[in-house]
């Protein structure tokens, strides 16, 4: 299914039929996603889809037309949603933590949007206390240090957030779904559950929102709150930043090799996903928010029927705006989450792309 007509039809309806015309890129994106949900569609997304794939990467960002895609190589279609990662932007680096130049990320985001696609942005910032990466959980004082009164508050407000704002502003009218401080109810990131209090986490999120929205006046951002799975509805809301700053409720949920080490755990994965989406759905209704499966996947895809036999049955009955699977790393042969040309289990992914509810993007 081509996604561009959905965008154009939605914008036409908004322009002609709404007493209060939608004006900002973020509002237009929200209208498109809402219409997709009403139509019973689920957009498929893939991380870093235009920047690299299983056996290739963009070498010259300035001249490359960005037409290569592992997803397109298999299905003939681009993903409707492309995820990008901007960890390192806060440091003033030239490339992200995945070694993708920010010039390329910017270009890929604009190109994908111009084709009719949607962009979602994740951010794994460095640990400002230790200088380590986002997974450095050696201190439970990092978040507190960034907040007002903290020793690194000036760094956060005067350098980190301005650099983040500069990048997001450089996207122009390209709307994005931004989901900072994600998977916050695990403790593998320095902003996780055991590394800060609930109030500190909410303050961190709201400070980020206030700078980008109120100080910088950016109007191209939809804000997504996306904790990890394996939690309860009460856990989910314990650190919820507030209805006034959140547009979409998400959850990150991956399948891993079973505890016996012999293979994937499809039944356990699906059961937990259905449970998590169930309470997120109820919360989305109660808070009048969109919902999504913000990250998912099975590394290496050893299950030949994972797409149509595991993932799709678990999501088909939920009104999720999109589902995003993680990246196909060009420099790690076993680290891929979407099929690629020549992959033995590619036929099932191709079949998944033809399902009526799933939305991909035609070239």
Secondary structure as UniProt FT lines:
FT   HELIX           4..17
FT   HELIX           25..38
FT   TURN            39..40
FT   STRAND          42..47
FT   TURN            48..51
FT   TURN            61..63
FT   HELIX           70..75
FT   STRAND          77..79
FT   STRAND          81..85
FT   TURN            87..88
FT   HELIX           89..91
FT   TURN            97..98
FT   HELIX           102..114
FT   TURN            115..116
FT   STRAND          118..122
FT   TURN            128..130
FT   TURN            134..135
FT   HELIX           142..146
FT   TURN            148..149
FT   TURN            151..152
FT   HELIX           153..155
FT   HELIX           156..160
FT   HELIX           161..170
FT   TURN            171..173
FT   STRAND          176..178
FT   TURN            184..185
FT   TURN            190..191
FT   HELIX           193..195
FT   HELIX           198..210
FT   HELIX           211..215
FT   STRAND          221..228
FT   HELIX           233..238
FT   TURN            243..245
FT   STRAND          248..255
FT   TURN            259..260
FT   HELIX           266..287
FT   STRAND          290..298
FT   TURN            299..300
FT   TURN            304..305
FT   HELIX           307..311
FT   HELIX           312..315
FT   TURN            316..317
FT   STRAND          322..325
FT   TURN            330..331
FT   TURN            333..334
FT   TURN            341..342
FT   TURN            344..345
FT   HELIX           346..353
FT   TURN            356..357
FT   STRAND          358..362
//
